[in-house]
Amino acid sequence: NRTMLFLIGRMEICLIGTDKKQMLLNKTFSDISHCSQGLRYLDHFGFICRETTLTGADCYCGYIFRCQTGKVVDEMMQTLKQAFSQAHSCYQKQPTRTPQVLKVFTCDACPMHWFHKLCCDLEGMPSEEAHLIILEKLGTLPDNVKEEIIMKFQKMTYEDVQEQNEVLVMLLREMAEQKQLVHSHVSNTLKNEPTLLKEKSTKLDSLREKARKSLSSSLETFLKLTSRDESKDFSLFNNQPAVDHRHLSYKDYDTQSYREGSFDSDQISSEQLTPVSSRPRSSTFTSSREMHHSGKKHLRFEADEANPPIINMFLKSNNQSPLQMNATPIGSWRQAIFHRVQSPGHDQDLGHVLDNTAQSSENRTKRTKEELRALWKKAIFEQILLIRMEKENKKLQVNQDAVSHKRMKLNYEEVTPCIKSASDNWEKLLCNQISQENKMDKDKLIEIVKAGIPKSKRGEIWQYLAQNHINFWSYSKNNDEEIPYEELLKQLTSHQHSILIDIGRTFPNHPFFSQTLGAGQLSLFNLLKAYSLLDKEVGYCQGLSFVAGILLLHMPEDQAFSMMKYLMFDLGLRRQYKTDMVAFQIQMYQLSRLIHDSYRDLYDHLEKLDISPTLYAAPWFLTLFASQFPFGFVARLFDLIFLYGIEVVFKISLLLMGNYKDYIMSCDSFESCMNFLKSSLPSVDTLQMEIIFSQVFNLDISRQLHAYEVEYHVLVEEMVQTQFNNSAELQNVRSTNKALKAQNMELMEQLQVAYSRMHNLEASRASLKSTCSRLEMRVSALEDEKEVLMHSMRVMKNKLEKLEVAKIGIPENEEHPPPFAVVYALAGSEREEDEKFQSFIKSFCQNKDRETKGVESRGNKIQDDIVEEDVFEDNLDSK
């Protein structure tokens, strides 16, 4: 979770940490194999690249980063695409005289190449067919490899064929990677030649590889044998037993072959247990001095056995040999030169050392406890002294680096050199500022500043002047909370792209800012990013980088950020950097009025050439003269800004225009005049600049600036009022048009309500129509039923009459019911009976009609309720 800079170059990419100001990652395009944007998280991107610290098949690493927004990632991916394309095109356009790159060949016997071809065969195939191909390839492997893969495969359970294929491919990949580590590549250029020639070339390559690997081992063996013979001769010459060649390995070379770390006792102990081929190359070549020292060391081992352990520990801590106190120690070539200079004439031969061995050991055994204690104290004191000296040397080196770095940043010529008395006054003032409770009188402070400010103390003096300002704590009072500088550095800003573009154009010739994304540019980036996060209204504006750069040249980042807040908030400079640029327009009007009132002829000349103050004075105000004028001029200007405020910029601008009025008026064209104002005027000599700054203290324009500001606001109001009066008729037309638009909107709303009601009525009409059609069908069905019943009644009546007639012919002695005619005659006439029957049928039909009407009435009521609900919903929608 760190904020970093991702730099895309022409042939490489870099990841730079702004907090530690160091490069965290640097990869060339040839090392990058893939780059992609996140699919699920669009604000992420990453790339896969080769790592030089890793070996084998797993030598690639993936890096994933998160940007502020997905738009930044899109821009970054587009830039990467362009950079890769440009690098590829440049590579193809290289001339043929450049050294040709070795051709890359493919080895068909590579296990990974075999696995790659298997994956190509399996791509896009169904699971069953892929399974058969995997089993076929598995059958071509050796038996031991096949059995190992099958045993691993049978240890797991699977749900389907696809899962089996995945496990088998994973096992085959693991097998291929293991074999690839020990595989020797064979070129396939001989694949069209006979098989015998292939075998011969393969054997020849393998022999050549073995010969190359064993070259160093053979040379070491030869030198070792030679050293053993010489050691035997040396031991015979001194009447001593032969020393084992494992203890002495040397060759009589000149002193130029003496290398650091060429002989060590640790190497001797390790060489006794290891073969010759495993020895490091650094212990193979030695010098005659090493031979001499090795003989001493071998004898020292025997002498140590006779001494008590505490004596040996003391002698080792005191860097003295048991053989002789002034013997030459074993170490690097620098230490050998040092000991030769410290104790010349002590280089004695081995025989002399052996003669004095017994005497030195006897003298050593005669030392008392007090002498040994004194030697111990001396050794410990010397060791402590050495440690302290090393720490002091480190501190001195750090201080020297800081002084040289500060000298590099302050490498500019001062406009008003500070004399010694003024420097002493500032020293006293800075030393006593902690104990001073009351602020210093401004008149006295002006006199001290007028005498000059030492360049080395300028940053501290600026902070002192800011603390003496009346409204120094206004920033913390006007803001709810003050975010620390370290917390702001951890956040991301939307202005970082603009800041990165501008920091490369800020003081490009100064050594502190000249290095691309060096310490100076990263400090400038941190300061501008922190301020853009602190002041959301201003954010970042062109010109702020020069102001921040001047502060960074005289103080550290955190102090520069505090002074940046003081300049912007307390002195009010932030108003000229706002997006509306109202304060900047007021400043340009004030400068025009000052030139008009002070130098009328110069003003008329500039107006004649159509040169407004915005064309030449904009960088003076936005960068505080830092983009065009020398560092000494700008530093002296900042001295006065911390003392007077933004008013100093008006004074300097007015004095520059007035002192060089004749040169400006001699320019008779727009181009020549602008060339003088932008090029010739900033390059005036130091004496003229000092005269201008001396005139600043005697010039007072504060009342005029205030009056011009009020005048500007009055003119703006008058302009607005005039435009309002001239556009009265237009306002009436606009008001009428606005009323018509409102009326039109109301009519449209009413029309929509009417359309909704009409739609509801049409829906009700359709429902009623369908109900009527259903009732008509029911009435027609009842009428049909009535006709059927009437027909059935007539048929029954005819049958009854026939039965009546048949019963009249029955004998008298048989009992039978009275004839129907008699009963019919007794009951009344046939017409009455018909009337009664018809009345019965009519009453029956009326009852059916009543039931039907009740159903219809209930249906109509339900339909009315539905219609009312629809109308109510439509009214709600229209509202």
Buried (B, 14 or more C-beta within 10 A) or exposed (E): EEBBBBBBEEEBBBBBBBEEBEEEEEBEBEBBEEBEBBEEEBBBBBBBBBEEEEEEBEEBEEBEBBBBEBEBBBEBBEEBEEBBEEBEEEEEEEEEEEEEEEEEEEBEEBBBBBBEEBEEBBEEEEBEEBBEBBEEBBEEBEEEBBEBBEEBBEEEEEEEEBEBBEBBBEBBBEBBBBBBEEBEEBBEEBEEEEEEEBEEBBEEBEEEEEEEEEEEBEEBBEBBEBBBEBBBEBBEEEEBEEBEBBBBBBBBBEEEBBBEEBBBEEBBEBBEEEEBEEBEEBBBBBBBBBBBBBBBBBBBEEBBEEBEEEBBEBBEBBEBBBBBBEBBBBBEBEEBEEBBEEEEEEEBEBEEBBEBBEEBBEEBEEEEEEEBEEBBEEBEEEEEEEEEEEEEEEEEEEEEEEEEEBEEBBEBEBBBEBEEEBBEBBEEBBEEBEEEEEEBEEEEBBEBBBBBBBBBBBBBBBBBBBBBBEEBEEBEEEEEEEEEBEEBBEEEBBBBEBBBEBBBEBBEEBEBBEEEBBEBBBBBBBBBBBBBBBBEEBBBBBBBBBBBBBBBBBBEBEBBBBBBBBBBBBBEBBBBBBEEBBBBBBBBBBBBBBBBEBBEEBBEBBEEBEBEBBBBBBBBBBBBBBBBBBBBBBBBBBBBBBBBBBBBBBBBBBBBBBBBBEEBBEBEEEEBBBEBBEEBBBEBEBEEBBBBBEBBBEBEBEEBBEEBBEBBEEEBEEEEEEEEEEEEEEEEEEEEEEEEEEEEEEEEEEEEBEEBBEEBEEBBEEBBEEBEEEBEEBEEEBEEEBEEEEEEEEEEBEEEEEEBEEBEEEEEEEEEEEBBBEEBEEEEEEEEEEEEEEEEBEEEBEEBEEEBEEEBEEBBEEBEEBBEEBBEEBEEEBE
